[in-house]
Amino acid sequence: MRNKKNCKNQIVLVSFAAAFSVMIFSGLMADRKISTVEAAQSEVSAATTEVSMEIASAEISIDDAVVASSIIEPQEEVVEPELPYVVTEYETAVTMYASDTINVRTGAGTDYDRLGRLSWGSQLEVTGETDNNWYEVSYKGNTGYISGDYVVTEMPSIPYLFVGDSRTVQLKMAVGSTDKAYVAKVGEGYSWFKNTAISEIQEYAGNGTTMIINFGVNDLANASNYINLVNSYIDTWINAGITVYYSSVTPVGSYPTVSNAQIESFNAKLQAELDPRIKWIDSYSYLIQTGFNTSDGLHYDKSTYKNLYSYYMSVVATDI
């Protein structure tokens, strides 16, 4: 009996120990689960806090940006430089003309940059004028300015008119005709000058024209006729505003029908007897001194004609 009772007690103790072990194990598992949950909750809480801080920071940055953008910095007033001239604008553009080869500038004065260049006789669209004698013009889509000294209301007379024979024809071929006109014909002399050239001069020459006559090499015997014809028209030409020059017959090379001695005699007579209001150009002496090139003894090469033209212009410039 006693053995049965002891066995029963042992079973109870074993069962109690097993139950107690289960309780301890369950408690440990519960504690571990709680710790894990608490750790997870702590991580979530930390992450949430970090996100909240980032959102708060972003909101602060946005608020700062909004505030910053709402602050308008004061703008400095742009003051245009005062021009040294006053422009009076026209209600409508006026057509005028260039009386010489002229520069178009960005402002009304020679100190301003050059926009371009216009030749004699160019038509201008004038939009205003300044108080320092310049005109405001429309130039290639821009506003430009031209000195009033070179602007006229009507098509101007040609600045330079050359009248003569074949040598004048070849002068034209060498130097062009941008601001120049020519009344000349190959092989002609006094008769053509009197019957044709005189009337053609009126078509080109006018107030401000400089006219340079160079006849004689084809008919040196007509010296007196040339003198009388030119002298008879000098009043008409001067009254029309034309400045008249007579250029001496220039030298020849080896030529069968004309000699330099004959040319010198012709020149001396014209220089002595032409009206003193007719200006003399001693182009004969110029080419004798500087030299000239000729292939046929009578006519020159292009280089010689260009030199001769430059000499003409230097004489005219000296007389201005």
PAZAPA-4460 file (N, C-alpha, C; in steps of 0.05 Angstrom, whole numbers, plus 32768, in hexadecimal, padded with zeros to 4 digits):
% residues 320
    n_x    n_y    n_z   ca_x   ca_y   ca_z    c_x    c_y    c_z   seq   type   mol
   8011   7FE8   8000   8000   8000   8000   8011   8018   8000     1      M     A
   8025   8014   8012   8037   802B   8014   8045   8031   7FFA     2      R     A
   804C   801C   7FEB   805A   801F   7FD1   8047   802D   7FBC     3      N     A
   802F   8025   7FBD   801B   8032   7FAA   8019   804F   7FB0     4      K     A
   8018   8056   7FCB   8015   8072   7FD2   802D   8082   7FC8     5      K     A
   8045   8076   7FCC   805E   8084   7FC3   805E   8088   7FA4     6      N     A
   8055   8074   7F97   8054   8076   7F79   8041   808C   7F70     7      C     A
   802B   808D   7F7E   8017   80A2   7F77   8022   80BD   7F7C     8      K     A
   8031   80BF   7F93   803D   80D9   7F99   8051   80E1   7F84     9      N     A
   8060   80CE   7F7B   8074   80D4   7F66   8067   80DD   7F4C    10      Q     A
   8051   80D0   7F45   8043   80D9   7F2D   8039   80F5   7F30    11      I     A
   802F   80FC   7F47   8025   8117   7F4C   803C   812B   7F49    12      V     A
   8053   8123   7F55   806A   8136   7F54   8073   813A   7F37    13      L     A
   8074   8123   7F29   807D   8126   7F0D   806A   8137   7EFD    14      V     A
   8050   8132   7F01   803C   8142   7EF2   803E   8160   7EF9    15      S     A
   8043   8164   7F14   8045   8180   7F1D   805E   818D   7F10    16      F     A
   8074   817D   7F0F   808C   8188   7F04   8089   818E   7EE6    17      A     A
   807A   817C   7ED9   8076   8180   7EBC   8065   8199   7EB7    18      A     A
   8050   819B   7EC8   803E   81B2   7EC5   804D   81CC   7ECB    19      A     A
   805E   81CA   7EE0   806D   81E2   7EE7   8080   81EA   7ED1    20      F     A
   808C   81D5   7EC5   809F   81DA   7EAF   8090   81E8   7E97    21      S     A
   8078   81DD   7E92   8069   81E9   7E7B   8062   8206   7E81    22      V     A
   805B   820B   7E9B   8054   8227   7EA2   806D   8239   7E9F    23      M     A
   8084   822E   7EA8   809C   823F   7EA6   80A2   8244   7E88    24      I     A
   80A1   822E   7E78   80A7   8231   7E5B   8094   8244   7E4E    25      F     A
   807A   8242   7E55   8066   8254   7E49   806C   8271   7E52    26      S     A
   8074   8274   7E6B   807A   828F   7E74   8092   829B   7E65    27      G     A
   80A6   8288   7E62   80BD   8293   7E53   80B6   829A   7E37    28      L     A
   80A6   828A   7E2A   809D   8290   7E0E   808D   82A9   7E0D    29      M     A
   807C   82AC   7E22   806C   82C5   7E22   807D   82DD   7E25    30      A     A
   8091   82DB   7E38   80A4   82F1   7E3C   80B3   82F8   7E22    31      D     A
   80BC   82E2   7E15   80CA   82E7   7DFC   80B9   82F4   7DE7    32      R     A
   809F   82EB   7DE6   808D   82F7   7DD2   8088   8313   7DD8    33      K     A
   8085   8318   7DF2   8080   8334   7DFA   8098   8346   7DF2    34      I     A
   80B0   833B   7DF8   80C8   834A   7DF2   80CA   834F   7DD4    35      S     A
   80C3   833B   7DC4   80C4   833E   7DA6   80B1   8353   7D9D    36      T     A
   8099   8352   7DA8   8084   8365   7DA0   808C   8381   7DA8    37      V     A
   8097   8382   7DC2   809F   839D   7DCB   80B5   83A7   7DBA    38      E     A
   80C8   8396   7DB2   80DE   839F   7DA0   80D3   83A9   7D85    39      A     A
   80C0   8399   7D7B   80B4   83A1   7D61   80A6   83BC   7D63    40      A     A
   8096   83BE   7D7A   8088   83D7   7D7E   809B   83EE   7D81    41      Q     A
   80B2   83E8   7D8F   80C6   83FD   7D92   80D1   8406   7D77    42      S     A
   80D7   83F2   7D66   80E2   83F9   7D4B   80CD   8409   7D3B    43      E     A
   80B4   8400   7D3C   809F   840E   7D2D   809D   842B   7D37    44      V     A
   809E   842D   7D53   809C   8447   7D5F   80B3   8459   7D56    45      S     A
   80CB   844D   7D55   80E3   845D   7D4D   80E0   8466   7D30    46      A     A
   80D7   8453   7D1F   80D4   8459   7D03   80BF   846F   7CFF    47      A     A
   80A9   846C   7D0E   8094   8480   7D0C   809E   849B   7D14    48      T     A
   80AD   849B   7D2A   80B8   84B5   7D33   80CA   84C1   7D1E    49      T     A
   80DB   84B0   7D11   80EE   84BA   7CFD   80DE   84C6   7CE5    50      E     A
   80CA   84B7   7CDC   80B9   84C1   7CC6   80AC   84DB   7CCD    51      V     A
   80A1   84DB   7CE6   8094   84F4   7CEF   80A7   850B   7CEF    52      S     A
   80C0   8506   7CF8   80D4   851B   7CF8   80DA   8525   7CDC    53      M     A
   80DD   8511   7CC9   80E2   8519   7CAE   80CC   8529   7CA2    54      E     A
   80B3   8520   7CA8   809C   852F   7C9D   809B   854B   7CA9    55      I     A
   80A1   854C   7CC3   80A1   8566   7CD0   80B7   8578   7CC4    56      A     A
   80CF   856B   7CBF   80E5   857A   7CB3   80DD   8584   7C97    57      S     A
   80D0   8572   7C88   80C7   857A   7C6D   80B3   8590   7C6E    58      A     A
   80A1   858E   7C81   808D   85A3   7C84   809A   85BE   7C8B    59      E     A
   80AF   85BC   7C9C   80BD   85D5   7CA3   80CB   85E0   7C8A    60      I     A
   80D8   85CD   7C7A   80E6   85D7   7C62   80D2   85E3   7C4F    61      S     A
   80BB   85D6   7C4B   80A7   85E1   7C39   809D   85FC   7C43    62      I     A
   8098   85FD   7C5E   808F   8617   7C69   80A4   862D   7C65    63      D     A
   80BE   8625   7C69   80D3   8638   7C65   80D4   8641   7C48    64      D     A
   80D1   862E   7C35   80D1   8635   7C19   80BA   8648   7C12    65      A     A
   80A2   8641   7C1D   808B   8652   7C18   8090   866E   7C23    66      V     A
   809B   866F   7C3B   80A1   8689   7C47   80B5   8698   7C37    67      V     A
   80CB   8689   7C2F   80E0   8696   7C1F   80D5   86A0   7C05    68      A     A
   80C4   8690   7BF8   80B9   8698   7BDE   80A6   86AF   7BE1    69      S     A
   809B   86B2   7BF9   8088   86C8   7BFC   8096   86E2   7C02    70      S     A
   80B0   86E0   7C07   80C0   86F9   7C0C   80CA   8703   7BF2    71      I     A
   80C2   8719   7BE8   80CA   8724   7BCE   80E0   8738   7BD2    72      I     A
   80F7   8731   7BC6   810E   8743   7BC9   8109   875C   7BB9    73      E     A
   810F   8773   7BC3   810B   878C   7BB4   811D   878D   7B9B    74      P     A
   8111   8793   7B84   8120   8795   7B6B   812C   87B1   7B67    75      Q     A
   8145   87B1   7B5E   8151   87CA   7B59   8145   87D6   7B3F    76      E     A
   813F   87EF   7B3F   8134   87FD   7B28   8149   8801   7B13    77      E     A
   8142   87F7   7AFA   8155   87FA   7AE4   8152   8816   7AD8    78      V     A
   8168   8825   7AD9   8167   8840   7ACF   8176   8841   7AB4    79      V     A
   8167   8848   7A9F   8174   884A   7A85   8187   8862   7A84    80      E     A
   819E   885E   7A78   81B1   8875   7A76   81A5   888C   7A66    81      P     A
   81A9   88A3   7A6F   819E   88BA   7A61   81AE   88C0   7A47    82      E     A
   81A0   88C1   7A31   81AE   88C6   7A17   81B6   88E3   7A15    83      L     A
   81CC   88E8   7A07   81D5   8904   7A04   81C6   8913   79EE    84      P     A
   81B0   8907   79E4   81A0   8914   79D0   8183   890C   79D4    85      Y     A
   8172   891C   79C7   8155   8916   79C9   814A   8910   79AD    86      V     A
   813B   88FA   79AB   812F   88F1   7992   8112   88FA   7990    87      V     A
   810B   8907   797B   80EF   890E   7975   80E5   88FA   7960    88      T     A
   80D3   88E9   7968   80C9   88D4   7957   80B4   88E0   7943    89      E     A
   80B5   88D6   792A   80A1   88DE   7916   8088   88CD   791A    90      Y     A
   8071   88D8   7913   8058   88C9   7914   8059   88B3   78FF    91      E     A
   8063   88B9   78E8   8067   88A5   78D3   8083   88A8   78C7    92      T     A
   808E   8892   78BE   80A9   8893   78B3   80AA   88A4   789A    93      A     A
   80C1   88B1   7895   80C5   88C3   787E   80DB   88B8   786D    94      V     A
   80D7   88B9   7853   80EB   88B0   7840   80FF   88C6   783A    95      T     A
   8119   88C0   783F   812E   88D3   7838   8144   88C3   782A    96      M     A
   815B   88D1   7824   8170   88C5   7814   818B   88CB   7820    97      Y     A
   819E   88B9   781C   81BA   88BE   7824   81C8   88CE   780E    98      A     A
   81D4   88E4   7816   81E1   88F5   7802   81FE   88EE   77FE    99      S     A
   8207   88DA   780C   8223   88D1   780A   8225   88B5   7815   100      D     A
   823C   88A9   7813   8240   888F   7821   8243   8894   783E   101      T     A
   8232   8888   784F   8230   8890   786B   822E   8877   787D   102      I     A
   8235   887B   7897   8233   8866   78AB   8218   8868   78B9   103      N     A
   820D   8851   78C0   81F5   884F   78D1   81FE   8846   78EC   104      V     A
   81F8   8855   7902   8202   8850   791C   81EC   8849   7930   105      R     A
   81F4   883D   7947   81E1   8835   795B   81D6   884C   796B   106      T     A
   81E3   8863   7969   81DA   887B   7977   81E0   8894   7967   107      G     A
   81D6   88AA   7970   81D9   88C3   7961   81F4   88D1   7967   108      A     A
   8209   88C5   795D   8224   88D0   7961   8239   88BE   7955   109      G     A
   8250   88C8   794F   8265   88B8   7943   8273   88A6   7957   110      T     A
   826D   88AA   7971   8279   8898   7986   826A   887D   7988   111      D     A
   8253   887B   797C   8243   8863   797E   824C   884F   7969   112      Y     A
   8247   8835   796E   824F   8820   795C   8241   8822   7941   113      D     A
   824E   8818   792D   8243   8819   7912   8232   8800   790C   114      R     A
   821A   8805   7903   8208   87EE   78FC   820D   87E6   78DF   115      L     A
   8214   87F8   78CE   8218   87F2   78B2   821F   880B   78A2   116      G     A
   821E   8809   7888   8226   881F   7877   8213   8820   785F   117      R     A
   820D   8839   7857   81FB   883E   7841   8209   884E   782B   118      L     A
   8203   8848   7812   8210   8856   77FC   81FF   886E   77F4   119      S     A
   820B   887F   77E4   81FD   8897   77DA   81E3   888F   77CD   120      W     A
   81CE   889F   77D2   81B4   889A   77C5   81A3   8885   77D2   121      G     A
   81AC   8878   77E8   819C   8864   77F6   8183   8871   7801   122      S     A
   816C   8863   77FE   8153   886C   7809   8152   8866   7827   123      Q     A
   8149   8879   7837   8149   8876   7854   812C   8877   785E   124      L     A
   8126   8866   7872   810D   8868   7880   8112   8876   789B   125      E     A
   810D   8890   789B   8114   88A1   78B2   80FC   88A1   78C6   126      V     A
   8101   889A   78DF   80EC   8898   78F3   80ED   88AE   7908   127      T     A
   8102   88BF   7907   8104   88D4   791B   811D   88E4   7917   128      G     A
   8120   88F9   7927   8138   890A   7925   8141   8912   7941   129      E     A
   815A   8917   7945   8165   891E   795F   816B   893C   7960   130      T     A
   8170   8945   7979   8176   8961   797D   8194   8967   7978   131      D     A
   81A3   8953   796E   81BF   8959   7967   81C5   8953   794A   132      N     A
   81B0   8956   7939   81B2   8954   791C   81B8   8938   7912   133      N     A
   81AB   8924   791D   81AC   8909   7913   8190   88FF   790D   134      W     A
   818D   88EB   78FB   8173   88E0   78F5   8172   88C3   78FF   135      Y     A
   815B   88BC   790B   8155   88A1   7913   8149   8893   78FB   136      E     A
   8155   887B   78F3   814C   886D   78DB   8147   884F   78E2   137      V     A
   8137   8843   78D2   8133   8826   78D3   8147   8819   78C1   138      S     A
   8158   8808   78CD   816E   87FC   78BD   8170   87DE   78C3   139      Y     A
   8168   87CE   78AF   8169   87B1   78B1   815C   87A6   78CA   140      K     A
   8145   87B1   78D1   8136   87A8   78E8   813F   87B4   7902   141      G     A
   8153   87C5   7901   815D   87D3   7919   8159   87F1   7917   142      N     A
   815C   87FE   792E   815B   881B   792E   8178   8826   792C   143      T     A
   817D   8836   7919   8197   8842   7915   8196   8860   7913   144      G     A
   81AD   886C   7911   81AE   8889   7910   81C3   8892   78FB   145      Y     A
   81BB   88A7   78EC   81CC   88B2   78D6   81CF   88D0   78DA   146      I     A
   81E7   88DA   78D6   81EC   88F6   78D8   81DB   8906   78C4   147      S     A
   81CE   891B   78CE   81BD   892C   78BE   81CC   893A   78A7   148      G     A
   81E7   893B   78A9   81F6   8948   7894   81F6   8938   787A   149      D     A
   81ED   891E   787B   81ED   890D   7863   81D2   8902   785D   150      Y     A
   81BD   8910   7865   81A1   8908   7860   8193   891E   7852   151      V     A
   8186   8918   783B   8177   892C   782C   815B   8922   7826   152      V     A
   8149   8934   7821   812D   892C   781D   8126   8923   7800   153      T     A
   8138   892A   77ED   8134   8922   77D2   814C   8912   77C8   154      E     A
   8148   8902   77B3   815E   88F3   77A8   8175   8906   77A1   155      M     A
   818D   8902   77AD   81A2   8916   77A9   81B0   8914   778E   156      P     A
   81BE   8929   7787   81CE   8928   776F   81E6   8916   7774   157      S     A
   81F1   890B   775F   8208   88F9   7761   8220   8908   776D   158      I     A
   822F   88FD   777F   8246   890C   778B   825C   8911   7776   159      P     A
   8261   88FE   7765   8277   8901   7751   826E   88FA   7735   160      Y     A
   8274   890B   7723   826D   8906   7707   8287   8909   76F6   161      L     A
   828D   88F3   76E7   82A5   88F4   76D6   829B   88F5   76B8   162      F     A
   82A6   8909   76AA   829E   890D   768E   82B7   890B   767C   163      V     A
   82B6   88FA   7667   82CE   88F7   7657   82CB   88E3   7641   164      G     A
   82E1   88D8   7638   82E3   88C6   7621   82E8   88AA   762B   165      D     A
   82F7   889A   761B   82FC   887E   7622   830C   887A   763B   166      S     A
   831C   888D   7642   832C   888B   765B   8319   888D   7673   167      R     A
   8304   889D   7671   82F0   889F   7686   82DF   8886   7688   168      T     A
   82D9   887A   7671   82CB   8861   7671   82DB   884C   7680   169      V     A
   82F4   884B   767B   8305   8837   7688   8309   883D   76A6   170      Q     A
   8309   8857   76AD   830A   885F   76C9   82F2   8853   76D8   171      L     A
   82DA   8854   76CC   82C2   8849   76D7   82C6   882B   76DC   172      K     A
   82D1   881D   76C9   82D5   8800   76CB   82E8   87FA   76E2   173      M     A
   82FB   880C   76E7   830F   8806   76FC   8305   880D   7718   174      A     A
   82F5   8822   771C   82EE   882B   7737   82D0   8828   773D   175      V     A
   82C0   8822   772A   82A3   881D   7730   8293   8837   7730   176      G     A
   827A   8834   7739   8267   884B   7737   8254   884C   774F   177      S     A
   825D   8844   7767   824B   8845   777E   8240   8860   7783   178      T     A
   8251   8874   7785   8248   8890   7789   8252   88A2   7773   179      D     A
   8255   8897   775C   8260   88A6   7745   824F   88A0   772C   180      K     A
   824F   88B3   771A   8242   88B0   7700   8256   88B7   76EA   181      A     A
   8251   88AD   76D2   8264   88B2   76BC   8254   88BA   76A3   182      Y     A
   825D   88CF   7697   8253   88D7   767C   826B   88D5   766A   183      V     A
   826E   88BE   765D   8287   88B9   764D   8281   88A6   7637   184      A     A
   8292   88A8   7622   828F   8896   760B   82AA   8892   75FD   185      K     A
   82AF   887A   75F5   82C8   8873   75E8   82CB   8882   75CE   186      V     A
   82E3   888D   75C9   82EA   8899   75AF   82DE   88B5   75AA   187      G     A
   82D2   88C1   75BE   82C5   88DB   75BA   82D5   88F2   75C3   188      E     A
   82CC   890B   75BA   82DB   8923   75C1   82C8   893B   75C3   189      G     A
   82D1   8951   75B7   82C2   896A   75BA   82A5   8969   75B1   190      Y     A
   82A0   895E   7599   8285   895E   758D   8271   894E   759F   191      S     A
   827A   8937   75A8   8268   8927   75BA   8264   8935   75D4   192      W     A
   8279   8942   75DF   8277   8951   75F8   8262   8967   75F5   193      F     A
   8263   8975   75DF   8250   898C   75DB   8234   8982   75D5   194      K     A
   8230   896F   75C4   8216   8967   75BA   8208   8953   75CC   195      N     A
   8216   8943   75DB   820A   892E   75EB   8210   8930   7609   196      T     A
   8229   8932   7610   8231   8931   762C   8226   8949   763C   197      A     A
   8226   8960   7631   821C   8978   763F   8200   8974   764A   198      I     A
   81EE   8969   7639   81D3   8965   7642   81D1   894E   7656   199      S     A
   81E2   893A   7654   81E1   8923   7667   81EC   892C   7682   200      E     A
   81FD   893F   7682   8207   8949   769C   81F0   8953   76AE   201      I     A
   81DC   8960   76A2   81C6   896A   76B1   81B6   8954   76BF   202      Q     A
   81B6   893C   76B3   81A7   8926   76BF   81B4   891B   76D8   203      E     A
   81CE   891F   76DB   81DC   8914   76F2   81E5   8928   7707   204      Y     A
   81F0   893E   76FD   81FD   8952   770E   81E8   8965   771A   205      A     A
   81ED   896D   7733   81DB   897F   7741   81EA   898B   7759   206      G     A
   81DB   8996   776B   81E7   89A2   7782   81F8   898E   7792   207      N     A
   8211   8994   7795   8223   8983   77A4   8234   8970   7793   208      G     A
   822F   8970   7778   823E   895F   7766   8259   896B   7760   209      T     A
   826D   8959   7761   8288   8961   7757   828B   8954   773B   210      T     A
   8290   8964   7727   8292   895A   770B   82AF   895D   7702   211      M     A
   82BA   8948   76F7   82D5   8947   76ED   82D5   8941   76CF   212      I     A
   82DE   8954   76BF   82DD   8952   76A1   82F9   894A   7698   213      I     A
   82FA   8937   7684   8314   892E   767A   8312   8927   765C   214      N     A
   830F   893C   764C   830F   8939   762F   8329   8944   7623   215      F     A
   832F   893B   760A   8345   8948   75FB   8358   8936   75ED   216      G     A
   835D   891D   75F8   8371   890C   75ED   836B   8904   75D0   217      V     A
   8351   8903   75C9   8349   88FB   75AE   8349   8912   759A   218      N     A
   8349   892B   75A3   8348   8942   7591   8356   895A   759E   219      D     A
   8370   8958   75A1   8380   896C   75AF   837F   8987   75A0   220      L     A
   8377   8987   7587   8376   89A0   7578   835E   89B1   7580   221      A     A
   834C   89A6   758F   8333   89B4   7596   8335   89C2   75B2   222      N     A
   834D   89C9   75BA   8351   89D5   75D4   833F   89EE   75D8   223      A     A
   833E   8A00   75C4   832F   8A19   75C7   8311   8A13   75C9   224      S     A
   8308   89FF   75BA   82EB   89F8   75BB   82E3   89ED   75D6   225      N     A
   82F5   89DC   75E2   82EF   89D2   75FD   82EE   89E9   7611   226      Y     A
   8301   89FC   760E   8301   8A12   7621   82E8   8A23   761F   227      I     A
   82DF   8A29   7607   82C7   8A3A   7603   82AE   8A2B   760D   228      N     A
   82AC   8A12   7607   8294   8A03   760F   8292   8A01   762E   229      L     A
   82A7   89FA   763B   82A6   89F7   7658   82A2   8A12   7665   230      V     A
   82AF   8A26   765B   82AB   8A41   7667   828F   8A4B   7664   231      N     A
   8282   8A43   764E   8266   8A4C   764A   8252   8A3F   765D   232      S     A
   8259   8A29   7668   8246   8A1B   767A   824D   8A1E   7698   233      Y     A
   8264   8A2B   769E   826C   8A2B   76BA   8258   8A39   76CC   234      I     A
   824B   8A4F   76C3   8237   8A5C   76D3   8220   8A4A   76D9   235      D     A
   8216   8A3C   76C5   8200   8A29   76C8   8207   8A13   76DD   236      T     A
   821F   8A08   76DA   8227   89F3   76EC   822A   89FD   7709   237      W     A
   8237   8A14   770C   823B   8A1E   7727   8221   8A25   7734   238      I     A
   820F   8A31   7725   81F4   8A38   7730   81E5   8A1F   7738   239      N     A
   81EA   8A09   772B   81DD   89F0   7732   81EB   89E2   774A   240      A     A
   8200   89EE   7755   820E   89E2   776B   8223   89CE   7764   241      G     A
   822C   89CE   774A   8240   89BB   7741   825C   89C7   7743   242      I     A
   826E   89B8   774E   828A   89BF   774F   8298   89B3   7737   243      T     A
   82A5   89C3   7726   82B0   89B9   770C   82CE   89B8   770D   244      V     A
   82D9   89A1   7705   82F5   899D   7701   82FB   8995   76E4   245      Y     A
   8312   899D   76DA   831B   8993   76C0   8335   8985   76C5   246      Y     A
   8336   896B   76BF   834E   895C   76C2   835F   895D   76A9   247      S     A
   8378   8963   76AB   838A   8965   7694   838A   894A   7685   248      S     A
   838F   894B   766B   8393   8933   765C   83AC   8925   7666   249      V     A
   83A9   890B   766C   83BF   88FC   7678   83D2   88F1   7663   250      T     A
   83EA   88EA   766A   83FF   88E3   7656   83F9   88C8   7648   251      P     A
   8406   88C6   7631   8404   88AD   7621   841F   889F   7622   252      V     A
   841F   8886   761A   8439   8877   7616   8441   887B   75F9   253      G     A
   8448   8865   75ED   844F   8866   75D0   8435   8864   75C0   254      S     A
   842C   887B   75B5   8413   887B   75A7   8417   888A   758D   255      Y     A
   840E   8880   7576   8415   888B   755C   8409   88A7   7556   256      P     A
   83F1   88AD   7560   83E4   88C7   7558   83E5   88DC   756D   257      T     A
   83EE   88D6   7585   83EE   88EA   759B   8409   88E9   75A9   258      V     A
   8414   8901   75AF   842D   8903   75BE   8429   8912   75D8   259      S     A
   843A   890E   75EB   8438   891C   7604   843E   893A   7600   260      N     A
   844D   8941   75EC   8452   895E   75E7   8438   896B   75DF   261      A     A
   8428   895E   75CE   840E   8969   75C6   83FB   896B   75DF   262      Q     A
   83FC   8957   75EF   83EB   8957   7607   83F3   896E   761A   263      I     A
   840D   8972   761D   8416   8988   762F   840D   89A3   7624   264      E     A
   840D   89A7   760A   8404   89C0   75FE   83E6   89C4   7603   265      S     A
   83D7   89AF   75FF   83BA   89B0   7604   83B4   89B7   7621   266      F     A
   83C1   89AA   7633   83BC   89AF   764F   83C3   89CB   7657   267      N     A
   83DA   89D5   764D   83E2   89F0   7654   83CE   8A05   764B   268      A     A
   83C2   8A01   7633   83AF   8A15   7629   8395   8A14   763A   269      K     A
   838B   89FC   7640   8373   89FA   7650   8377   8A06   766C   270      L     A
   838D   89FF   7678   8392   8A09   7694   8393   8A27   7694   271      Q     A
   839E   8A33   767F   83A0   8A51   767E   8386   8A5F   7678   272      A     A
   8374   8A52   7668   835D   8A60   765E   8342   8A57   7669   273      E     A
   8341   8A42   7677   8328   8A3B   7683   8320   8A4F   7698   274      L     A
   8306   8A52   769C   82FC   8A64   76B1   8309   8A5C   76CC   275      D     A
   8312   8A70   76DB   8320   8A69   76F5   830E   8A5A   7709   276      P     A
   82F4   8A5B   7705   82E3   8A4C   7717   82E3   8A2E   7711   277      R     A
   82EF   8A26   76FB   82F3   8A0A   76F4   830E   8A01   7700   278      I     A
   830D   89EE   7711   8324   89E4   7720   8335   89D2   770E   279      K     A
   834F   89D6   770D   8360   89C6   76FC   836D   89AF   770C   280      W     A
   836D   8997   7700   837B   8980   770B   8392   8978   76F9   281      I     A
   83AA   897A   7703   83C1   8974   76F2   83C8   8956   76F4   282      D     A
   83B6   8946   76E8   83B9   8929   76E9   83D0   8920   76D6   283      S     A
   83D6   8931   76C2   83ED   892A   76B0   8407   8928   76C0   284      Y     A
   840D   893D   76D0   8425   893D   76DF   8425   8927   76F4   285      S     A
   840E   8921   76FF   840C   890C   7713   8415   88F1   7707   286      Y     A
   840B   88EA   76F0   8412   88D0   76E4   842F   88D0   76D9   287      L     A
   8438   88E7   76D0   8454   88E8   76C8   8467   88E2   76DF   288      I     A
   845F   88EC   76F7   8470   88E9   770F   846D   88CD   771B   289      Q     A
   8455   88C3   771C   8450   88AA   772A   8453   8892   7717   290      T     A
   8451   8896   76FD   8452   8881   76EA   8437   8876   76E3   291      G     A
   8435   8868   76CD   841C   885C   76C3   8422   8844   76B2   292      F     A
   840E   8833   76AF   8411   881B   769F   83FC   881C   7688   293      N     A
   8405   8817   7670   83F4   8817   7659   83FB   8800   7646   294      T     A
   83E7   87F3   763C   83EC   87DD   7629   83EB   87E6   760C   295      S     A
   83DC   87FB   7607   83D9   8805   75EB   83E5   8821   75E7   296      D     A
   83F1   882C   75FC   83FC   8846   75FA   83E9   885D   7601   297      G     A
   83CF   8857   7601   83BB   886B   7605   83AA   8867   761F   298      L     A
   83A3   884E   7624   8393   8847   763B   83A4   8839   7650   299      H     A
   839A   883A   7669   83AA   8831   7680   839F   8816   768B   300      Y     A
   83AF   880A   769C   83A4   87F2   76AA   8394   87FB   76C2   301      D     A
   8386   87E8   76CE   8374   87EE   76E4   8382   87FC   76FC   302      K     A
   839A   87F3   7702   83A8   87FF   7718   83AE   881D   7714   303      S     A
   83B5   8824   76FB   83BA   8840   76F5   83A1   8851   76F8   304      T     A
   838B   8846   76EE   8371   8855   76F1   836A   8859   770E   305      Y     A
   836E   8845   771E   8368   8847   773B   837A   885D   7748   306      K     A
   8393   885D   7740   83A5   8872   774B   839C   888E   7742   307      N     A
   8394   888F   7729   838A   88A9   771E   8371   88B2   772D   308      L     A
   835F   88A0   7732   8346   88A6   7741   834D   88B0   775D   309      Y     A
   835F   88A3   776A   8368   88AB   7785   8373   88C7   7784   310      S     A
   8382   88CD   7770   838D   88E8   776D   8377   88FD   776A   311      Y     A
   8363   88F6   7759   834C   8908   7756   8340   890E   7771   312      Y     A
   833A   88F9   7780   832D   88FC   779A   833E   890C   77AE   313      M     A
   8358   8909   77AD   8369   8918   77BF   8369   8936   77B9   314      S     A
   8367   893C   779F   8365   8959   7797   834B   8965   77A0   315      V     A
   8335   8956   779B   831B   895F   77A3   8319   8963   77C1   316      V     A
   8324   8950   77D0   8324   8952   77ED   8333   896A   77F7   317      A     A
   8349   8971   77EA   8359   8988   77F2   8349   89A2   77EE   318      T     A
   8338   89A3   77D9   8329   89BB   77D3   8310   89BF   77E5   319      D     A
   8308   89AA   77F3   82EF   89AD   7803   82F5   89BE   781C   320      I     A
***
